[in-house]
Amino acid sequence: MNATDDRELREQFAALRDEDAGSAPSLARVLRGAAAAPPSRPSRTIPIAVLATAAVVTVALIVTPRRAEPSIEVAIAQAQSLSSWTAPTDAWLTLSGLEIPDSVPSLSPSSVTLPEASTATTATGEAR
């Protein structure tokens, strides 16, 4: 953006602000209206609507027939089909050339070359 674009945006936002200000009531008028309005009474229709909704839900739960439990054979078949399922994105997890070992490698003393032990000295110059 350059200075011309910024100036144009400022002018457009100023025009929008002026348009909104022209259609908005004054703050004094809004405050007078709020002070003059009588306090509202709670509506009686809300508790009636809540009770009616609760009654409809209760009747729907009572009238709706229950599904029968599936047989053991059907349950086993569903479990087998679910156990063989693989995510469609599993192929993305396979990296070429990277194989994860099935076991932890063991290190034998002959596979590790340790540096020669040297005598370390302490800060006071004593040998440990």
N, C-alpha and C positions, 0 to 999 in steps of 0.2 A: 504494500500500500504506500501511497505517496501523500504529500500534503494536500493535494486537490481532493483525493478520495476522503481523507479525514474531514476536510471542511464540508464536503457534500454530506457525509454521514451526520455531522453535527447539525447541519441545517435541516436534514430530514427528521432527526430526533426532536429538534426544537419545534418543528411543525406538528409532529405527533403530540408533544406535550401541550401545545397551545390548543389543539383540537380537543384533547381530553379535558383540559381545564375549562373550556367553554361549555361542555355538557355536564360538568360535575356541579352539584349544589354547593353553596357556601357552607363552611364549617359551622357558622352561627345557626344557620337554618337546620342543619342536621342535629345540632345539640338541642335546639328548641323543640324539634320533633320528638327526640328521645325523652325529654323531660315532660312533655305534654301527654305522651302515650300512657294510658293506664296500665298497671301491671297485669299481665295476662294470667288467667287461671289455667291450671293444668287441665288438659283435655280429658274428657271421660271416654273418648273413643279409643285411646291407646290401651288401657287395661282390657277393654272388651276385645280389641283386635288380638292382643296377646293370648287371651283365653281361647278365642276362636281358633287361632293357629295351633295352640297346644292340643285342642280337642281334635283337630283334623289330623295332626301328626299321630296322636294316640290311636285314633280309629284306623289310620293307614297301617300302623305297625301291627295292630291286632288282626286286621282283615287280610293282610298280605300272607299268602301261603308260604310255609317254610319249605326250603329245598331239602330233599332227602340227602343223607350223607352218602357219598359214593362208596361203592363196594371196595373191598380190599384189593381186588384185582385191578380195578380202575386206578386206585391210589398208587399201586406199585407201578403201573404203566406210566402214570404221570411222573412219578419220581425218577424212573429210568430215563424218560425223555428229557427231563430237566438236568439230570446228571451228565448227560452226553452233550449238552448245549455248550457252545463256545461263543464268545463275543465276536462280532464281525470285525472288530478292530484288533483282534489278537495277532493277526498277520503283521501288523505294524510294529509289534513288540519284538519280532525276530530280527536281529541284526546280523548281517552277513559277517562271518568270521569270528563272531563272539559266541562262544559256548560257555554256559554256566556249568561248572563241575557239579557232580552229584555228591561228592564227598570233599572233606577238608584235606588238603595235601599235608603229608607228614614230612617233617624235616629230620633227617638223620645227621649225626655228627659229621659224617663224611661229605654231606652236601653243603655245609656251611664252612667257609674259610674265615676264621677269626684273626684279627691282627695280633701281632705279638704283644704280650702283656708288658707294659713299661711301668717303671716305678713312678708313681705320682708323688709329688711333694706338696705339702700343705703350705699355707700362707707364711708359717713361721720357718719354713725351710726344712722341716722334719720329713723323713721318708715314711710313707704309710706301708 
